[in-house]
Amino acid sequence: MAIVQKKYTDRIEVDLAGPQGNAFYLLGLAKKLCNQLEIDSSVVLDEMRESDYENLLSVFDKYFGKFVTLYR
């Protein structure tokens, strides 16, 4: 008998042109994902807040790009 790991196939999709593209929504989602993935949220959120919106998106993608698709 073979043991097969279930791959994570259901990605979260965020439309940046809609209400989910709001920086506060993305920060909240990042905090929630950090808790689920057992990542130190203070490090991630501080890094997201360091600069402008494009930096926030870049950092979000760096940490959660495997799980979340951001599109415009």
PQR file of N, CA, C, O and H, with PARSE charges and radii, in Angstrom:
ATOM      1  N   MET A   1       0.851  -1.177   0.000 -0.4000 1.5000
ATOM      2  CA  MET A   1       0.000   0.000   0.000 -0.0000 2.0000
ATOM      3  C   MET A   1       0.896   1.238   0.000  0.5500 1.7000
ATOM      4  O   MET A   1       1.876   1.303   0.742 -0.5500 1.4000
ATOM      5  N   ALA A   2       0.559   2.200  -0.821 -0.4000 1.5000
ATOM      6  CA  ALA A   2       1.316   3.448  -0.915 -0.0000 2.0000
ATOM      7  C   ALA A   2       0.593   4.546  -0.153  0.5500 1.7000
ATOM      8  O   ALA A   2      -0.634   4.635  -0.163 -0.5500 1.4000
ATOM      9  H   ALA A   2      -0.237   2.147  -1.423  0.4000 1.0000
ATOM     10  N   ILE A   3       1.371   5.361   0.492 -0.4000 1.5000
ATOM     11  CA  ILE A   3       0.820   6.521   1.180 -0.0000 2.0000
ATOM     12  C   ILE A   3       1.079   7.731   0.305  0.5500 1.7000
ATOM     13  O   ILE A   3       2.223   8.033  -0.034 -0.5500 1.4000
ATOM     14  H   ILE A   3       2.368   5.289   0.499  0.4000 1.0000
ATOM     15  N   VAL A   4       0.019   8.414  -0.055 -0.4000 1.5000
ATOM     16  CA  VAL A   4       0.116   9.562  -0.944 -0.0000 2.0000
ATOM     17  C   VAL A   4      -0.267  10.808  -0.154  0.5500 1.7000
ATOM     18  O   VAL A   4      -1.323  10.854   0.477 -0.5500 1.4000
ATOM     19  H   VAL A   4      -0.910   8.169   0.220  0.4000 1.0000
ATOM     20  N   GLN A   5       0.597  11.815  -0.196 -0.4000 1.5000
ATOM     21  CA  GLN A   5       0.266  13.067   0.460 -0.0000 2.0000
ATOM     22  C   GLN A   5      -0.658  13.877  -0.420  0.5500 1.7000
ATOM     23  O   GLN A   5      -0.453  13.986  -1.629 -0.5500 1.4000
ATOM     24  H   GLN A   5       1.454  11.778  -0.709  0.4000 1.0000
ATOM     25  N   LYS A   6      -1.666  14.437   0.192 -0.4000 1.5000
ATOM     26  CA  LYS A   6      -2.575  15.305  -0.541 -0.0000 2.0000
ATOM     27  C   LYS A   6      -1.876  16.626  -0.794  0.5500 1.7000
ATOM     28  O   LYS A   6      -1.391  17.261   0.143 -0.5500 1.4000
ATOM     29  H   LYS A   6      -1.833  14.348   1.174  0.4000 1.0000
ATOM     30  N   LYS A   7      -1.820  17.043  -2.032 -0.4000 1.5000
ATOM     31  CA  LYS A   7      -1.216  18.318  -2.380 -0.0000 2.0000
ATOM     32  C   LYS A   7      -2.245  19.426  -2.216  0.5500 1.7000
ATOM     33  O   LYS A   7      -3.436  19.238  -2.466 -0.5500 1.4000
ATOM     34  H   LYS A   7      -2.215  16.528  -2.793  0.4000 1.0000
ATOM     35  N   TYR A   8      -1.758  20.575  -1.794 -0.4000 1.5000
ATOM     36  CA  TYR A   8      -2.626  21.735  -1.626 -0.0000 2.0000
ATOM     37  C   TYR A   8      -2.915  22.316  -3.000  0.5500 1.7000
ATOM     38  O   TYR A   8      -2.041  22.913  -3.628 -0.5500 1.4000
ATOM     39  H   TYR A   8      -0.791  20.727  -1.591  0.4000 1.0000
ATOM     40  N   THR A   9      -4.140  22.139  -3.461 -0.4000 1.5000
ATOM     41  CA  THR A   9      -4.483  22.594  -4.802 -0.0000 2.0000
ATOM     42  C   THR A   9      -5.427  23.785  -4.812  0.5500 1.7000
ATOM     43  O   THR A   9      -5.502  24.508  -5.806 -0.5500 1.4000
ATOM     44  H   THR A   9      -4.851  21.654  -2.952  0.4000 1.0000
ATOM     45  N   ASP A  10      -6.132  23.992  -3.742 -0.4000 1.5000
ATOM     46  CA  ASP A  10      -7.068  25.113  -3.679 -0.0000 2.0000
ATOM     47  C   ASP A  10      -6.330  26.361  -3.216  0.5500 1.7000
ATOM     48  O   ASP A  10      -6.018  26.515  -2.036 -0.5500 1.4000
ATOM     49  H   ASP A  10      -6.071  23.405  -2.935  0.4000 1.0000
ATOM     50  N   ARG A  11      -6.060  27.239  -4.160 -0.4000 1.5000
ATOM     51  CA  ARG A  11      -5.350  28.471  -3.841 -0.0000 2.0000
ATOM     52  C   ARG A  11      -6.356  29.568  -3.547  0.5500 1.7000
ATOM     53  O   ARG A  11      -7.438  29.609  -4.134 -0.5500 1.4000
ATOM     54  H   ARG A  11      -6.313  27.114  -5.120  0.4000 1.0000
ATOM     55  N   ILE A  12      -6.000  30.438  -2.653 -0.4000 1.5000
ATOM     56  CA  ILE A  12      -6.803  31.619  -2.369 -0.0000 2.0000
ATOM     57  C   ILE A  12      -6.521  32.617  -3.490  0.5500 1.7000
ATOM     58  O   ILE A  12      -5.366  32.821  -3.864 -0.5500 1.4000
ATOM     59  H   ILE A  12      -5.121  30.405  -2.176  0.4000 1.0000
ATOM     60  N   GLU A  13      -7.559  33.232  -4.023 -0.4000 1.5000
ATOM     61  CA  GLU A  13      -7.389  34.236  -5.069 -0.0000 2.0000
ATOM     62  C   GLU A  13      -7.814  35.593  -4.528  0.5500 1.7000
ATOM     63  O   GLU A  13      -8.874  35.733  -3.917 -0.5500 1.4000
ATOM     64  H   GLU A  13      -8.498  33.067  -3.719  0.4000 1.0000
ATOM     65  N   VAL A  14      -6.963  36.592  -4.764 -0.4000 1.5000
ATOM     66  CA  VAL A  14      -7.244  37.945  -4.299 -0.0000 2.0000
ATOM     67  C   VAL A  14      -7.191  38.879  -5.498  0.5500 1.7000
ATOM     68  O   VAL A  14      -6.162  39.002  -6.162 -0.5500 1.4000
ATOM     69  H   VAL A  14      -6.102  36.478  -5.260  0.4000 1.0000
ATOM     70  N   ASP A  15      -8.318  39.536  -5.764 -0.4000 1.5000
ATOM     71  CA  ASP A  15      -8.399  40.531  -6.835 -0.0000 2.0000
ATOM     72  C   ASP A  15      -7.973  41.871  -6.259  0.5500 1.7000
ATOM     73  O   ASP A  15      -8.697  42.476  -5.467 -0.5500 1.4000
ATOM     74  H   ASP A  15      -9.154  39.437  -5.224  0.4000 1.0000
ATOM     75  N   LEU A  16      -6.796  42.330  -6.661 -0.4000 1.5000
ATOM     76  CA  LEU A  16      -6.250  43.569  -6.111 -0.0000 2.0000
ATOM     77  C   LEU A  16      -7.033  44.805  -6.547  0.5500 1.7000
ATOM     78  O   LEU A  16      -6.918  45.857  -5.918 -0.5500 1.4000
ATOM     79  H   LEU A  16      -6.208  41.840  -7.305  0.4000 1.0000
ATOM     80  N   ALA A  17      -7.822  44.695  -7.607 -0.4000 1.5000
ATOM     81  CA  ALA A  17      -8.626  45.823  -8.078 -0.0000 2.0000
ATOM     82  C   ALA A  17      -9.922  45.961  -7.279  0.5500 1.7000
ATOM     83  O   ALA A  17     -10.591  46.991  -7.356 -0.5500 1.4000
ATOM     84  H   ALA A  17      -7.915  43.840  -8.117  0.4000 1.0000
ATOM     85  N   GLY A  18     -10.273  44.935  -6.519 -0.4000 1.5000
ATOM     86  CA  GLY A  18     -11.498  44.955  -5.738 -0.0000 2.0000
ATOM     87  C   GLY A  18     -11.229  45.274  -4.280  0.5500 1.7000
ATOM     88  O   GLY A  18     -10.126  45.691  -3.924 -0.5500 1.4000
ATOM     89  H   GLY A  18      -9.729  44.099  -6.456  0.4000 1.0000
ATOM     90  N   PRO A  19     -12.233  45.079  -3.436 -0.5600 1.5000
ATOM     91  CA  PRO A  19     -12.100  45.403  -2.020  0.2800 2.0000
ATOM     92  C   PRO A  19     -11.030  44.579  -1.301  0.5500 1.7000
ATOM     93  O   PRO A  19     -10.491  45.015  -0.284 -0.5500 1.4000
ATOM     94  N   GLN A  20     -10.726  43.407  -1.818 -0.4000 1.5000
ATOM     95  CA  GLN A  20      -9.694  42.579  -1.196 -0.0000 2.0000
ATOM     96  C   GLN A  20      -8.288  43.096  -1.494  0.5500 1.7000
ATOM     97  O   GLN A  20      -7.320  42.632  -0.891 -0.5500 1.4000
ATOM     98  H   GLN A  20     -11.164  43.052  -2.645  0.4000 1.0000
ATOM     99  N   GLY A  21      -8.168  44.037  -2.404 -0.4000 1.5000
ATOM    100  CA  GLY A  21      -6.875  44.621  -2.712 -0.0000 2.0000
ATOM    101  C   GLY A  21      -6.460  45.687  -1.711  0.5500 1.7000
ATOM    102  O   GLY A  21      -5.356  46.227  -1.794 -0.5500 1.4000
ATOM    103  H   GLY A  21      -8.954  44.414  -2.894  0.4000 1.0000
ATOM    104  N   ASN A  22      -7.326  45.985  -0.783 -0.4000 1.5000
ATOM    105  CA  ASN A  22      -7.064  46.961   0.267 -0.0000 2.0000
ATOM    106  C   ASN A  22      -5.886  46.482   1.129  0.5500 1.7000
ATOM    107  O   ASN A  22      -5.817  45.306   1.487 -0.5500 1.4000
ATOM    108  H   ASN A  22      -8.222  45.547  -0.716  0.4000 1.0000
ATOM    109  N   ALA A  23      -4.971  47.386   1.457 -0.4000 1.5000
ATOM    110  CA  ALA A  23      -3.797  47.029   2.253 -0.0000 2.0000
ATOM    111  C   ALA A  23      -4.189  46.439   3.607  0.5500 1.7000
ATOM    112  O   ALA A  23      -3.532  45.518   4.091 -0.5500 1.4000
ATOM    113  H   ALA A  23      -5.028  48.341   1.167  0.4000 1.0000
ATOM    114  N   PHE A  24      -5.246  46.957   4.219 -0.4000 1.5000
ATOM    115  CA  PHE A  24      -5.669  46.446   5.516 -0.0000 2.0000
ATOM    116  C   PHE A  24      -6.193  45.016   5.408  0.5500 1.7000
ATOM    117  O   PHE A  24      -5.956  44.199   6.297 -0.5500 1.4000
ATOM    118  H   PHE A  24      -5.779  47.706   3.826  0.4000 1.0000
ATOM    119  N   TYR A  25      -6.897  44.714   4.332 -0.4000 1.5000
ATOM    120  CA  TYR A  25      -7.360  43.341   4.102 -0.0000 2.0000
ATOM    121  C   TYR A  25      -6.166  42.404   3.957  0.5500 1.7000
ATOM    122  O   TYR A  25      -6.140  41.325   4.551 -0.5500 1.4000
ATOM    123  H   TYR A  25      -7.089  45.378   3.609  0.4000 1.0000
ATOM    124  N   LEU A  26      -5.174  42.820   3.165 -0.4000 1.5000
ATOM    125  CA  LEU A  26      -3.998  41.974   2.937 -0.0000 2.0000
ATOM    126  C   LEU A  26      -3.202  41.766   4.221  0.5500 1.7000
ATOM    127  O   LEU A  26      -2.683  40.674   4.453 -0.5500 1.4000
ATOM    128  H   LEU A  26      -5.194  43.696   2.683  0.4000 1.0000
ATOM    129  N   LEU A  27      -3.101  42.789   5.049 -0.4000 1.5000
ATOM    130  CA  LEU A  27      -2.418  42.639   6.337 -0.0000 2.0000
ATOM    131  C   LEU A  27      -3.172  41.661   7.241  0.5500 1.7000
ATOM    132  O   LEU A  27      -2.557  40.845   7.928 -0.5500 1.4000
ATOM    133  H   LEU A  27      -3.523  43.675   4.860  0.4000 1.0000
ATOM    134  N   GLY A  28      -4.489  41.743   7.239 -0.4000 1.5000
ATOM    135  CA  GLY A  28      -5.294  40.817   8.028 -0.0000 2.0000
ATOM    136  C   GLY A  28      -5.174  39.386   7.532  0.5500 1.7000
ATOM    137  O   GLY A  28      -5.067  38.450   8.325 -0.5500 1.4000
ATOM    138  H   GLY A  28      -4.989  42.405   6.680  0.4000 1.0000
ATOM    139  N   LEU A  29      -5.193  39.223   6.220 -0.4000 1.5000
ATOM    140  CA  LEU A  29      -5.041  37.896   5.633 -0.0000 2.0000
ATOM    141  C   LEU A  29      -3.657  37.339   5.948  0.5500 1.7000
ATOM    142  O   LEU A  29      -3.517  36.153   6.250 -0.5500 1.4000
ATOM    143  H   LEU A  29      -5.281  39.983   5.576  0.4000 1.0000
ATOM    144  N   ALA A  30      -2.640  38.186   5.879 -0.4000 1.5000
ATOM    145  CA  ALA A  30      -1.276  37.750   6.195 -0.0000 2.0000
ATOM    146  C   ALA A  30      -1.186  37.280   7.643  0.5500 1.7000
ATOM    147  O   ALA A  30      -0.552  36.265   7.932 -0.5500 1.4000
ATOM    148  H   ALA A  30      -2.753  39.148   5.634  0.4000 1.0000
ATOM    149  N   LYS A  31      -1.819  38.015   8.547 -0.4000 1.5000
ATOM    150  CA  LYS A  31      -1.794  37.612   9.960 -0.0000 2.0000
ATOM    151  C   LYS A  31      -2.475  36.263  10.156  0.5500 1.7000
ATOM    152  O   LYS A  31      -1.985  35.409  10.895 -0.5500 1.4000
ATOM    153  H   LYS A  31      -2.334  38.839   8.312  0.4000 1.0000
ATOM    154  N   LYS A  32      -3.598  36.084   9.494 -0.4000 1.5000
ATOM    155  CA  LYS A  32      -4.332  34.817   9.591 -0.0000 2.0000
ATOM    156  C   LYS A  32      -3.485  33.658   9.042  0.5500 1.7000
ATOM    157  O   LYS A  32      -3.411  32.591   9.650 -0.5500 1.4000
ATOM    158  H   LYS A  32      -3.996  36.777   8.893  0.4000 1.0000
ATOM    159  N   LEU A  33      -2.855  33.881   7.897 -0.4000 1.5000
ATOM    160  CA  LEU A  33      -2.026  32.837   7.301 -0.0000 2.0000
ATOM    161  C   LEU A  33      -0.790  32.541   8.152  0.5500 1.7000
ATOM    162  O   LEU A  33      -0.373  31.388   8.262 -0.5500 1.4000
ATOM    163  H   LEU A  33      -2.915  34.749   7.403  0.4000 1.0000
ATOM    164  N   CYS A  34      -0.208  33.576   8.750 -0.4000 1.5000
ATOM    165  CA  CYS A  34       0.937  33.366   9.644 -0.0000 2.0000
ATOM    166  C   CYS A  34       0.551  32.458  10.804  0.5500 1.7000
ATOM    167  O   CYS A  34       1.298  31.549  11.164 -0.5500 1.4000
ATOM    168  H   CYS A  34      -0.547  34.513   8.660  0.4000 1.0000
ATOM    169  N   ASN A  35      -0.611  32.707  11.384 -0.4000 1.5000
ATOM    170  CA  ASN A  35      -1.073  31.866  12.492 -0.0000 2.0000
ATOM    171  C   ASN A  35      -1.273  30.419  12.038  0.5500 1.7000
ATOM    172  O   ASN A  35      -0.910  29.488  12.757 -0.5500 1.4000
ATOM    173  H   ASN A  35      -1.218  33.446  11.091  0.4000 1.0000
ATOM    174  N   GLN A  36      -1.845  30.229  10.857 -0.4000 1.5000
ATOM    175  CA  GLN A  36      -2.085  28.882  10.352 -0.0000 2.0000
ATOM    176  C   GLN A  36      -0.792  28.156  10.001  0.5500 1.7000
ATOM    177  O   GLN A  36      -0.685  26.943  10.176 -0.5500 1.4000
ATOM    178  H   GLN A  36      -2.140  30.985  10.273  0.4000 1.0000
ATOM    179  N   LEU A  37       0.191  28.908   9.504 -0.4000 1.5000
ATOM    180  CA  LEU A  37       1.460  28.314   9.072 -0.0000 2.0000
ATOM    181  C   LEU A  37       2.532  28.364  10.160  0.5500 1.7000
ATOM    182  O   LEU A  37       3.670  27.947   9.941 -0.5500 1.4000
ATOM    183  H   LEU A  37       0.104  29.894   9.362  0.4000 1.0000
ATOM    184  N   GLU A  38       2.161  28.879  11.336 -0.4000 1.5000
ATOM    185  CA  GLU A  38       3.063  28.998  12.478 -0.0000 2.0000
ATOM    186  C   GLU A  38       4.322  29.808  12.133  0.5500 1.7000
ATOM    187  O   GLU A  38       5.447  29.404  12.424 -0.5500 1.4000
ATOM    188  H   GLU A  38       1.237  29.218  11.514  0.4000 1.0000
ATOM    189  N   ILE A  39       4.088  30.959  11.505 -0.4000 1.5000
ATOM    190  CA  ILE A  39       5.137  31.917  11.179 -0.0000 2.0000
ATOM    191  C   ILE A  39       4.972  33.102  12.125  0.5500 1.7000
ATOM    192  O   ILE A  39       3.849  33.469  12.472 -0.5500 1.4000
ATOM    193  H   ILE A  39       3.173  31.287  11.268  0.4000 1.0000
ATOM    194  N   ASP A  40       6.074  33.695  12.539 -0.4000 1.5000
ATOM    195  CA  ASP A  40       6.021  34.867  13.424 -0.0000 2.0000
ATOM    196  C   ASP A  40       5.396  36.041  12.665  0.5500 1.7000
ATOM    197  O   ASP A  40       6.031  36.634  11.793 -0.5500 1.4000
ATOM    198  H   ASP A  40       6.986  33.397  12.257  0.4000 1.0000
ATOM    199  N   SER A  41       4.169  36.364  13.000 -0.4000 1.5000
ATOM    200  CA  SER A  41       3.432  37.385  12.259 -0.0000 2.0000
ATOM    201  C   SER A  41       4.033  38.781  12.420  0.5500 1.7000
ATOM    202  O   SER A  41       3.932  39.603  11.509 -0.5500 1.4000
ATOM    203  H   SER A  41       3.653  35.882  13.708  0.4000 1.0000
ATOM    204  N   SER A  42       4.655  39.058  13.561 -0.4000 1.5000
ATOM    205  CA  SER A  42       5.201  40.395  13.757 -0.0000 2.0000
ATOM    206  C   SER A  42       6.315  40.690  12.755  0.5500 1.7000
ATOM    207  O   SER A  42       6.432  41.822  12.286 -0.5500 1.4000
ATOM    208  H   SER A  42       4.737  38.391  14.301  0.4000 1.0000
ATOM    209  N   VAL A  43       7.125  39.705  12.424 -0.4000 1.5000
ATOM    210  CA  VAL A  43       8.202  39.887  11.450 -0.0000 2.0000
ATOM    211  C   VAL A  43       7.623  40.156  10.063  0.5500 1.7000
ATOM    212  O   VAL A  43       8.047  41.082   9.372 -0.5500 1.4000
ATOM    213  H   VAL A  43       7.030  38.785  12.805  0.4000 1.0000
ATOM    214  N   VAL A  44       6.654  39.339   9.666 -0.4000 1.5000
ATOM    215  CA  VAL A  44       6.052  39.464   8.336 -0.0000 2.0000
ATOM    216  C   VAL A  44       5.315  40.794   8.204  0.5500 1.7000
ATOM    217  O   VAL A  44       5.503  41.508   7.219 -0.5500 1.4000
ATOM    218  H   VAL A  44       6.309  38.586  10.227  0.4000 1.0000
ATOM    219  N   LEU A  45       4.485  41.132   9.179 -0.4000 1.5000
ATOM    220  CA  LEU A  45       3.695  42.356   9.107 -0.0000 2.0000
ATOM    221  C   LEU A  45       4.576  43.603   9.146  0.5500 1.7000
ATOM    222  O   LEU A  45       4.305  44.576   8.443 -0.5500 1.4000
ATOM    223  H   LEU A  45       4.332  40.552   9.979  0.4000 1.0000
ATOM    224  N   ASP A  46       5.623  43.576   9.960 -0.4000 1.5000
ATOM    225  CA  ASP A  46       6.547  44.716   9.982 -0.0000 2.0000
ATOM    226  C   ASP A  46       7.233  44.890   8.632  0.5500 1.7000
ATOM    227  O   ASP A  46       7.410  46.012   8.159 -0.5500 1.4000
ATOM    228  H   ASP A  46       5.843  42.784  10.531  0.4000 1.0000
ATOM    229  N   GLU A  47       7.616  43.778   8.019 -0.4000 1.5000
ATOM    230  CA  GLU A  47       8.255  43.850   6.713 -0.0000 2.0000
ATOM    231  C   GLU A  47       7.278  44.363   5.650  0.5500 1.7000
ATOM    232  O   GLU A  47       7.675  45.098   4.745 -0.5500 1.4000
ATOM    233  H   GLU A  47       7.471  42.867   8.404  0.4000 1.0000
ATOM    234  N   MET A  48       6.015  43.981   5.757 -0.4000 1.5000
ATOM    235  CA  MET A  48       5.006  44.447   4.809 -0.0000 2.0000
ATOM    236  C   MET A  48       4.761  45.945   4.956  0.5500 1.7000
ATOM    237  O   MET A  48       4.469  46.626   3.973 -0.5500 1.4000
ATOM    238  H   MET A  48       5.692  43.384   6.492  0.4000 1.0000
ATOM    239  N   ARG A  49       4.878  46.460   6.174 -0.4000 1.5000
ATOM    240  CA  ARG A  49       4.599  47.879   6.447 -0.0000 2.0000
ATOM    241  C   ARG A  49       5.803  48.791   6.219  0.5500 1.7000
ATOM    242  O   ARG A  49       5.678  50.008   6.354 -0.5500 1.4000
ATOM    243  H   ARG A  49       5.116  45.907   6.973  0.4000 1.0000
ATOM    244  N   GLU A  50       6.958  48.236   5.878 -0.4000 1.5000
ATOM    245  CA  GLU A  50       8.187  49.024   5.762 -0.0000 2.0000
ATOM    246  C   GLU A  50       8.129  50.128   4.717  0.5500 1.7000
ATOM    247  O   GLU A  50       8.768  51.168   4.881 -0.5500 1.4000
ATOM    248  H   GLU A  50       7.059  47.247   5.767  0.4000 1.0000
ATOM    249  N   SER A  51       7.382  49.919   3.658 -0.4000 1.5000
ATOM    250  CA  SER A  51       7.434  50.873   2.553 -0.0000 2.0000
ATOM    251  C   SER A  51       6.038  51.076   1.980  0.5500 1.7000
ATOM    252  O   SER A  51       5.059  51.180   2.720 -0.5500 1.4000
ATOM    253  H   SER A  51       6.864  49.074   3.524  0.4000 1.0000
ATOM    254  N   ASP A  52       5.959  51.130   0.670 -0.4000 1.5000
ATOM    255  CA  ASP A  52       4.705  51.426  -0.010 -0.0000 2.0000
ATOM    256  C   ASP A  52       3.887  50.167  -0.328  0.5500 1.7000
ATOM    257  O   ASP A  52       4.243  49.059   0.073 -0.5500 1.4000
ATOM    258  H   ASP A  52       6.754  51.045   0.069  0.4000 1.0000
ATOM    259  N   TYR A  53       2.800  50.363  -1.046 -0.4000 1.5000
ATOM    260  CA  TYR A  53       1.877  49.284  -1.398 -0.0000 2.0000
ATOM    261  C   TYR A  53       2.556  48.204  -2.232  0.5500 1.7000
ATOM    262  O   TYR A  53       2.301  47.017  -2.028 -0.5500 1.4000
ATOM    263  H   TYR A  53       2.510  51.263  -1.372  0.4000 1.0000
ATOM    264  N   GLU A  54       3.413  48.597  -3.165 -0.4000 1.5000
ATOM    265  CA  GLU A  54       4.111  47.613  -3.998 -0.0000 2.0000
ATOM    266  C   GLU A  54       5.019  46.732  -3.147  0.5500 1.7000
ATOM    267  O   GLU A  54       5.138  45.535  -3.410 -0.5500 1.4000
ATOM    268  H   GLU A  54       3.620  49.561  -3.330  0.4000 1.0000
ATOM    269  N   ASN A  55       5.657  47.302  -2.140 -0.4000 1.5000
ATOM    270  CA  ASN A  55       6.469  46.512  -1.210 -0.0000 2.0000
ATOM    271  C   ASN A  55       5.579  45.537  -0.444  0.5500 1.7000
ATOM    272  O   ASN A  55       5.935  44.372  -0.265 -0.5500 1.4000
ATOM    273  H   ASN A  55       5.561  48.274  -1.927  0.4000 1.0000
ATOM    274  N   LEU A  56       4.423  46.018   0.005 -0.4000 1.5000
ATOM    275  CA  LEU A  56       3.485  45.166   0.731 -0.0000 2.0000
ATOM    276  C   LEU A  56       3.122  43.950  -0.114  0.5500 1.7000
ATOM    277  O   LEU A  56       3.105  42.827   0.390 -0.5500 1.4000
ATOM    278  H   LEU A  56       4.134  46.964  -0.141  0.4000 1.0000
ATOM    279  N   LEU A  57       2.831  44.167  -1.396 -0.4000 1.5000
ATOM    280  CA  LEU A  57       2.488  43.063  -2.283 -0.0000 2.0000
ATOM    281  C   LEU A  57       3.664  42.114  -2.481  0.5500 1.7000
ATOM    282  O   LEU A  57       3.490  40.896  -2.493 -0.5500 1.4000
ATOM    283  H   LEU A  57       2.845  45.080  -1.805  0.4000 1.0000
ATOM    284  N   SER A  58       4.842  42.665  -2.635 -0.4000 1.5000
ATOM    285  CA  SER A  58       6.038  41.857  -2.845 -0.0000 2.0000
ATOM    286  C   SER A  58       6.323  40.957  -1.643  0.5500 1.7000
ATOM    287  O   SER A  58       6.617  39.772  -1.800 -0.5500 1.4000
ATOM    288  H   SER A  58       4.984  43.655  -2.625  0.4000 1.0000
ATOM    289  N   VAL A  59       6.233  41.522  -0.461 -0.4000 1.5000
ATOM    290  CA  VAL A  59       6.484  40.748   0.762 -0.0000 2.0000
ATOM    291  C   VAL A  59       5.388  39.703   0.950  0.5500 1.7000
ATOM    292  O   VAL A  59       5.673  38.563   1.314 -0.5500 1.4000
ATOM    293  H   VAL A  59       5.994  42.485  -0.333  0.4000 1.0000
ATOM    294  N   PHE A  60       4.140  40.086   0.706 -0.4000 1.5000
ATOM    295  CA  PHE A  60       3.028  39.137   0.811 -0.0000 2.0000
ATOM    296  C   PHE A  60       3.273  37.951  -0.107  0.5500 1.7000
ATOM    297  O   PHE A  60       3.109  36.799   0.293 -0.5500 1.4000
ATOM    298  H   PHE A  60       3.908  41.013   0.411  0.4000 1.0000
ATOM    299  N   ASP A  61       3.667  38.242  -1.344 -0.4000 1.5000
ATOM    300  CA  ASP A  61       3.920  37.182  -2.315 -0.0000 2.0000
ATOM    301  C   ASP A  61       5.111  36.317  -1.895  0.5500 1.7000
ATOM    302  O   ASP A  61       5.106  35.105  -2.113 -0.5500 1.4000
ATOM    303  H   ASP A  61       3.800  39.179  -1.670  0.4000 1.0000
ATOM    304  N   LYS A  62       6.112  36.924  -1.305 -0.4000 1.5000
ATOM    305  CA  LYS A  62       7.301  36.187  -0.859 -0.0000 2.0000
ATOM    306  C   LYS A  62       6.931  35.117   0.168  0.5500 1.7000
ATOM    307  O   LYS A  62       7.422  33.990   0.103 -0.5500 1.4000
ATOM    308  H   LYS A  62       6.116  37.908  -1.128  0.4000 1.0000
ATOM    309  N   TYR A  63       6.074  35.472   1.101 -0.4000 1.5000
ATOM    310  CA  TYR A  63       5.715  34.546   2.170 -0.0000 2.0000
ATOM    311  C   TYR A  63       4.559  33.614   1.810  0.5500 1.7000
ATOM    312  O   TYR A  63       4.530  32.465   2.252 -0.5500 1.4000
ATOM    313  H   TYR A  63       5.675  36.387   1.154  0.4000 1.0000
ATOM    314  N   PHE A  64       3.611  34.100   1.014 -0.4000 1.5000
ATOM    315  CA  PHE A  64       2.377  33.339   0.808 -0.0000 2.0000
ATOM    316  C   PHE A  64       2.086  33.019  -0.655  0.5500 1.7000
ATOM    317  O   PHE A  64       0.987  32.571  -0.979 -0.5500 1.4000
ATOM    318  H   PHE A  64       3.635  35.033   0.655  0.4000 1.0000
ATOM    319  N   GLY A  65       3.050  33.241  -1.539 -0.4000 1.5000
ATOM    320  CA  GLY A  65       2.857  33.003  -2.963 -0.0000 2.0000
ATOM    321  C   GLY A  65       2.494  31.568  -3.314  0.5500 1.7000
ATOM    322  O   GLY A  65       1.887  31.325  -4.357 -0.5500 1.4000
ATOM    323  H   GLY A  65       3.944  33.606  -1.276  0.4000 1.0000
ATOM    324  N   LYS A  66       2.850  30.622  -2.472 -0.4000 1.5000
ATOM    325  CA  LYS A  66       2.507  29.219  -2.716 -0.0000 2.0000
ATOM    326  C   LYS A  66       1.022  28.946  -2.467  0.5500 1.7000
ATOM    327  O   LYS A  66       0.467  27.971  -2.974 -0.5500 1.4000
ATOM    328  H   LYS A  66       3.343  30.819  -1.624  0.4000 1.0000
ATOM    329  N   PHE A  67       0.396  29.810  -1.691 -0.4000 1.5000
ATOM    330  CA  PHE A  67      -0.981  29.579  -1.258 -0.0000 2.0000
ATOM    331  C   PHE A  67      -1.987  30.583  -1.804  0.5500 1.7000
ATOM    332  O   PHE A  67      -3.185  30.303  -1.861 -0.5500 1.4000
ATOM    333  H   PHE A  67       0.846  30.602  -1.280  0.4000 1.0000
ATOM    334  N   VAL A  68      -1.494  31.756  -2.206 -0.4000 1.5000
ATOM    335  CA  VAL A  68      -2.382  32.847  -2.611 -0.0000 2.0000
ATOM    336  C   VAL A  68      -1.970  33.377  -3.979  0.5500 1.7000
ATOM    337  O   VAL A  68      -0.791  33.619  -4.241 -0.5500 1.4000
ATOM    338  H   VAL A  68      -0.521  31.983  -2.160  0.4000 1.0000
ATOM    339  N   THR A  69      -2.962  33.552  -4.843 -0.4000 1.5000
ATOM    340  CA  THR A  69      -2.730  34.172  -6.140 -0.0000 2.0000
ATOM    341  C   THR A  69      -3.251  35.610  -6.093  0.5500 1.7000
ATOM    342  O   THR A  69      -4.431  35.843  -5.828 -0.5500 1.4000
ATOM    343  H   THR A  69      -3.919  33.355  -4.630  0.4000 1.0000
ATOM    344  N   LEU A  70      -2.375  36.555  -6.348 -0.4000 1.5000
ATOM    345  CA  LEU A  70      -2.759  37.964  -6.415 -0.0000 2.0000
ATOM    346  C   LEU A  70      -2.888  38.342  -7.880  0.5500 1.7000
ATOM    347  O   LEU A  70      -1.980  38.075  -8.667 -0.5500 1.4000
ATOM    348  H   LEU A  70      -1.416  36.366  -6.563  0.4000 1.0000
ATOM    349  N   TYR A  71      -3.997  38.958  -8.258 -0.4000 1.5000
ATOM    350  CA  TYR A  71      -4.146  39.412  -9.644 -0.0000 2.0000
ATOM    351  C   TYR A  71      -4.809  40.768  -9.677  0.5500 1.7000
ATOM    352  O   TYR A  71      -5.543  41.147  -8.765 -0.5500 1.4000
ATOM    353  H   TYR A  71      -4.734  39.175  -7.618  0.4000 1.0000
ATOM    354  N   ARG A  72      -4.532  41.504 -10.765 -0.4000 1.5000
ATOM    355  CA  ARG A  72      -5.080  42.853 -10.930 -0.0000 2.0000
ATOM    356  C   ARG A  72      -6.145  42.864 -11.981  0.5500 1.7000
ATOM    357  O   ARG A  72      -6.725  43.913 -12.262 -0.5500 1.4000
ATOM    358  H   ARG A  72      -3.936  41.196 -11.507  0.4000 1.0000
TER
END
